[in-house]
Amino acid sequence: MRTGCPSAPRSPALHHATLTAHGVTGHDQADLARPYGQGAWLLFLTALFAAMAVTRSERGDAAEHMLDHDPLVR
């Protein structure tokens, strides 16, 4: 597995160990490498697109959006 992050190889291994501890069988660590990479890519894209969608206001990023949609009022 190629990686630039020293902790990255441990993450799929930890995920596999957790699945195995909970009784999930039929998968080895190599089977999880692709879905793990896809999930990491989707998390990156979510953050990227969210940052592109937010506008800057005098009060800071996302403040205008929050005021427009008033998320604290039920």
C-alpha positions, 0 to 999 in steps of 0.5 A, a space after each residue: 500500500 502506497 502512503 505518504 502518512 505514517 499512520 495510514 497503514 495502521 488505519 485499515 489494519 485497525 478497521 479490519 481488526 475491529 470488524 473481525 472482533 465484531 464477528 465480520 468474516 470473509 474479508 482480509 485486510 487487502 479487501 478493505 484497502 480500496 473502500 478505505 481509500 474511496 472513503 478517504 477521497 470522499 471525505 476530502 471532496 466533501 470538505 473541498 466542496 463545502 469550503 467552495 460553497 461558503 462565502 466570506 462575510 464581515 463576521 467570518 466564513 459561514 456567518 451569513 449562511 447561518 443568519 440566513 437559515 437560522 440553524 439554532 431556531 427550531 
